[in-house]
Amino acid sequence: MSASKEITVDIVSDAVCPWCFVGQKRLDKAIASLPDIDVSISWRPFQLDPTIPPEGKDRKEYMQAKFGDGDRLRQIHARLEETGRAEGIAFDFDAIKVSPNTLDAHRLIRWAASAGDAIQGKVARRLFQLYFEEGKNIGDHEVLIEAAHECGMDEAVARALLATDADKAEVRTEIDTANRMGVTGVPCFLIEGRYAVMGAQDTAALAEAIRKVSEAKERGELENAAG
């Protein structure tokens, strides 16, 4: 496959963002519909709420503080559950007991990038499943270590690193960089490092964006292609 048919997509996301889970599913479908384009994916960190303490917060209290006790949250969840079913996601919001700080989850995803072919994507996807479908606390080191093991990472290395401050500063710097680039919400798909597709766009829109950039790159006109 020629270099012009190779496209990079950086997914800026947070593991506790339900629309990021939806976006991941739709991107996977979009890529599957483009067999002539070699799409390389990297996961980049973002925190919807970095103020959550390391031990997390009670999920029910946290969501009530954000959305109130009325119908608003139930409507949001109902919409997500319907959307999720269409994408093969079994959202179980009632099972989630803790709203975690995701800094350590992002550290694990970062380390997964150097753990072997496609491991980073496996870890990111597994964390979505653990949180949204199984209600697990992905701020808990034991949960993260088990996810690492399941996805082919070295469990002992993950355990040792999580016990330290390794890469906390680097993850925060990446998040700051995303903010400076104008990323105010996630998911955000950065194609070839310059063209941003914001939000959980439908599969066809994501596929069209990737193909459009690929064709511009093939013509040598990437700098002039529309985003």
C-alpha positions as CSV (number, residue, x, y, z in Angstrom):
1,M,0.0,0.0,0.0
2,S,1.4,3.4,-0.9
3,A,2.3,6.0,1.7
4,S,-0.5,8.2,0.4
5,K,-3.0,5.5,1.4
6,E,-1.7,5.5,5.0
7,I,-3.6,7.8,7.3
8,T,-3.2,8.5,11.0
9,V,-6.1,9.1,13.3
10,D,-5.5,10.4,16.8
11,I,-8.5,9.8,19.1
12,V,-8.7,12.3,21.9
13,S,-11.0,10.8,24.5
14,D,-11.7,10.0,28.1
15,A,-12.5,6.5,29.3
16,V,-15.6,7.8,31.2
17,C,-17.1,9.6,28.2
18,P,-20.0,7.5,26.8
19,W,-19.9,9.3,23.5
20,C,-16.3,8.4,23.2
21,F,-17.3,4.7,23.5
22,V,-19.9,5.3,20.8
23,G,-17.4,7.2,18.7
24,Q,-14.9,4.3,19.0
25,K,-17.5,1.9,17.6
26,R,-18.4,4.1,14.7
27,L,-14.8,4.7,13.8
28,D,-14.1,1.0,13.8
29,K,-17.0,0.6,11.3
30,A,-15.8,3.5,9.2
31,I,-12.3,2.0,9.0
32,A,-13.8,-1.4,8.1
33,S,-15.6,0.3,5.2
34,L,-12.3,1.6,3.8
35,P,-10.2,-1.5,3.0
36,D,-8.1,0.5,0.5
37,I,-6.8,2.9,3.3
38,D,-4.4,1.8,6.0
39,V,-5.6,3.7,9.1
40,S,-3.2,3.9,12.0
41,I,-4.9,4.8,15.3
42,S,-3.3,6.4,18.4
43,W,-5.2,7.2,21.6
44,R,-4.7,10.6,23.3
45,P,-5.8,11.6,26.8
46,F,-8.5,14.0,27.9
47,Q,-10.1,14.4,31.3
48,L,-13.7,15.5,31.5
49,D,-13.2,16.3,35.2
50,P,-9.6,16.3,36.5
51,T,-10.8,17.6,39.8
52,I,-12.2,14.2,40.9
53,P,-10.0,12.9,43.7
54,P,-7.8,9.8,43.1
55,E,-10.2,7.6,45.1
56,G,-13.2,8.8,42.9
57,K,-16.6,10.0,44.0
58,D,-19.9,8.3,44.6
59,R,-21.4,8.1,41.1
60,K,-25.0,8.8,42.1
61,E,-24.1,11.9,44.2
62,Y,-21.7,13.1,41.5
63,M,-24.3,12.8,38.7
64,Q,-27.0,14.4,40.8
65,A,-24.8,17.4,41.5
66,K,-24.3,17.8,37.7
67,F,-27.7,17.0,36.4
68,G,-30.1,17.2,39.4
69,D,-32.6,14.5,40.6
70,G,-35.2,15.0,37.9
71,D,-35.8,13.6,34.5
72,R,-32.8,15.2,32.7
73,L,-30.3,12.5,33.6
74,R,-32.8,9.7,32.9
75,Q,-33.4,11.2,29.5
76,I,-29.7,11.4,28.8
77,H,-29.2,7.8,29.8
78,A,-32.2,6.6,27.8
79,R,-30.8,8.3,24.7
80,L,-27.4,6.8,25.2
81,E,-28.8,3.3,25.8
82,E,-30.7,3.5,22.6
83,T,-27.7,4.8,20.7
84,G,-25.5,2.2,22.3
85,R,-27.7,-0.7,21.3
86,A,-27.4,0.4,17.6
87,E,-23.6,0.3,18.0
88,G,-23.4,-3.0,19.9
89,I,-22.9,-1.3,23.4
90,A,-24.8,-2.5,26.4
91,F,-24.7,0.6,28.6
92,D,-25.5,-0.3,32.2
93,F,-25.4,3.1,34.0
94,D,-27.1,1.6,37.1
95,A,-24.1,-0.7,37.6
96,I,-21.6,2.2,37.9
97,K,-21.0,3.0,41.5
98,V,-17.9,5.2,41.3
99,S,-17.0,8.2,39.1
100,P,-13.3,7.8,38.9
101,N,-10.4,10.1,38.2
102,T,-9.1,8.8,34.9
103,L,-5.4,9.9,35.1
104,D,-4.2,6.4,35.9
105,A,-6.4,4.9,33.1
106,H,-4.7,7.3,30.7
107,R,-1.3,6.3,31.9
108,L,-2.1,2.7,31.2
109,I,-3.3,3.5,27.7
110,R,-0.1,5.5,27.1
111,W,2.1,2.6,28.2
112,A,0.0,0.2,26.0
113,A,1.2,2.1,22.9
114,S,4.7,0.5,23.4
115,A,3.5,-2.9,24.5
116,G,3.0,-4.4,21.1
117,D,0.9,-4.3,17.9
118,A,-2.7,-3.0,18.5
119,I,-2.4,-3.4,22.3
120,Q,-3.3,0.3,22.9
121,G,-6.6,0.0,21.1
122,K,-7.4,-3.2,23.0
123,V,-6.8,-1.5,26.3
124,A,-8.8,1.6,25.4
125,R,-11.7,-0.5,24.3
126,R,-11.5,-2.8,27.4
127,L,-11.7,0.2,29.7
128,F,-14.8,1.4,28.0
129,Q,-16.4,-2.0,28.4
130,L,-15.3,-2.3,32.1
131,Y,-16.8,1.0,33.0
132,F,-19.9,1.3,31.0
133,E,-21.0,-2.3,30.6
134,E,-19.7,-3.9,33.8
135,G,-19.7,-1.0,36.2
136,K,-16.1,-1.4,37.3
137,N,-14.1,1.4,38.9
138,I,-11.4,2.1,36.3
139,G,-9.6,4.3,38.8
140,D,-8.9,1.2,40.9
141,H,-5.3,-0.1,40.2
142,E,-6.4,-3.7,40.5
143,V,-9.0,-3.2,37.8
144,L,-6.4,-1.5,35.6
145,I,-3.9,-4.2,36.2
146,E,-6.4,-6.9,35.2
147,A,-7.3,-5.0,32.1
148,A,-3.6,-4.8,31.2
149,H,-3.2,-8.5,31.6
150,E,-6.3,-9.3,29.5
151,C,-5.0,-7.1,26.7
152,G,-1.6,-8.6,26.5
153,M,0.5,-6.2,28.6
154,D,3.0,-7.2,31.2
155,E,1.0,-7.3,34.4
156,A,4.0,-6.9,36.6
157,V,5.3,-3.9,34.8
158,A,1.8,-2.3,34.9
159,R,1.6,-2.9,38.6
160,A,5.0,-1.5,39.2
161,L,4.4,1.6,37.1
162,L,1.0,2.4,38.6
163,A,2.5,2.5,42.0
164,T,4.7,5.4,41.0
165,D,4.1,8.8,39.4
166,A,5.5,7.7,36.1
167,D,4.1,9.7,33.2
168,K,1.6,11.6,35.2
169,A,3.2,14.9,34.1
170,E,3.4,13.7,30.5
171,V,-0.3,12.8,30.4
172,R,-1.3,16.1,31.9
173,T,0.9,17.9,29.3
174,E,-0.9,16.0,26.5
175,I,-4.2,17.1,27.9
176,D,-3.0,20.7,28.1
177,T,-1.9,20.5,24.5
178,A,-5.3,19.3,23.4
179,N,-6.9,22.2,25.3
180,R,-4.6,24.6,23.5
181,M,-5.5,23.1,20.2
182,G,-9.1,24.0,20.9
183,V,-10.3,20.6,22.0
184,T,-13.1,21.4,24.5
185,G,-15.0,18.2,24.3
186,V,-14.5,14.6,23.3
187,P,-14.4,12.5,21.2
188,C,-12.2,14.4,18.8
189,F,-10.7,12.6,15.9
190,L,-7.5,14.2,14.5
191,I,-6.8,13.0,11.0
192,E,-3.2,13.3,9.9
193,G,-2.6,15.6,12.9
194,R,-4.4,18.6,11.5
195,Y,-8.0,17.9,10.5
196,A,-10.4,17.6,13.4
197,V,-13.7,15.8,13.4
198,M,-15.5,16.7,16.6
199,G,-18.0,14.5,18.4
200,A,-19.3,11.0,17.9
201,Q,-20.2,11.6,14.2
202,D,-22.0,8.8,12.4
203,T,-20.0,6.1,10.6
204,A,-20.6,7.5,7.1
205,A,-19.3,11.0,8.2
206,L,-16.1,9.6,9.7
207,A,-15.5,7.4,6.7
208,E,-16.0,10.4,4.4
209,A,-13.6,12.5,6.4
210,I,-10.9,9.9,6.3
211,R,-11.3,9.2,2.6
212,K,-11.3,13.0,1.8
213,V,-8.0,13.5,3.6
214,S,-6.5,10.3,2.0
215,E,-7.4,11.6,-1.5
216,A,-6.0,15.0,-0.7
217,K,-2.8,13.4,0.6
218,E,-2.5,11.2,-2.6
219,R,-2.8,14.3,-4.8
220,G,-0.1,16.0,-2.7
221,E,-2.6,18.7,-1.8
222,L,-3.0,17.8,1.9
223,E,-2.3,21.3,3.2
224,N,-5.1,22.7,1.0
225,A,-7.7,20.1,1.8
226,A,-10.8,21.1,3.7
227,G,-11.1,19.8,7.3
